[in-house]
């Protein structure tokens, strides 16, 4: 059970870590050879699109709400990195853009890349954040559900923070 919890936590940390947006392009998807199950988790935020986007494009802000992300998210020579259970992960972020795309790629300490698509869209006077979680081949149903729960809790934390 402890090992399962650590695997789920590491998966969630790496997926969430890749959500931020910065100055380097994200690695394109396509390292998988088959289509995998995915779940898009959304949160409606009652704040203007531009205010929410400005918060998301600075990965240093993520330390305030993305508790599954890792510890000590910081800038490095090559972009961004964070401490994780498996060591230090590096993150490449989609460049700032006017479309609300905040995709990112996490390069785990093992060298495996995890691509995470994330979109912010206008919704009336507020916006909606969409996070797509891909199921990794080794994840059980329980692990996938747990990972989705971690993502949902963190996105709701962002909502609470920004709506204060």
Secondary structure, DSSP 8 states (H G I E B T S, - for coil): -HHHHHHHHHHHHHHHHTT---SS----S---SS---EEEEEEEESS-HHHHHHHHT-GGGGGGT-TTS-EEEEEETTEEEEEETTEEEEEEE----SS-B--EEEE-TTS-EEEE-EEEEEETTEEEEEEEEE--TT--HHHHHHHHHHHHHHHHHHHHHHT-
